[in-house]
Amino acid sequence: MSVNEVKIHKAPFDLEVKGTGHPGSRTFAIGNEDHTLGNSLRHVLMQNSRVEFAGYSVPHPSEPVVHIRVQTAGDEESRPRAVDVIKEACETLIQQCELVINEVERKIPEVKQDRLEIEEHVRRNMEMDDPMDEDEVVEEEVYDEDVEY
């Protein structure tokens, strides 16, 4: 690994829900995500009138985790659960992303072809990706074209 490379480790979890007290206030720790998802979800959450506060943080740049804090509005009895509100925000964000990609693919047909090729490549790799035996070792040689060996 060169000096300019950063090795990103996988998060030890996919999702953790933190918090006690009223279910309208929770912090969601999402593994293997960063500012892209954090800020997007925060923005969608703040568009919801049932949300009093939404914020996010990335605790450390070398940790692939984003924390999203949600506090819902209303009195103790009528406040929606934070889990329900963040689920709605995720669904809204998915719809927005699908709308954008559909429009881009409509205007630039090559983008759709590229996406289909990538999906096919990923599908084939997943089919071929059998778990290795612990004794099996895979070595790859990587050569930099700009370096004489």
Secondary structure, DSSP 8 states (H G I E B T S, - for coil): --TT-------S-SEEEE--SSTTEEEEEEET--HHHHHHHHHHHHT-TTEEEEEEE-S-TTS-EEEEEEEE-S-TTT---HHHHHHHHHHHHHHHHHHHHHHHHHH-HHHHHHHHHHHHHHHHHHHH-----TT---------TTS--
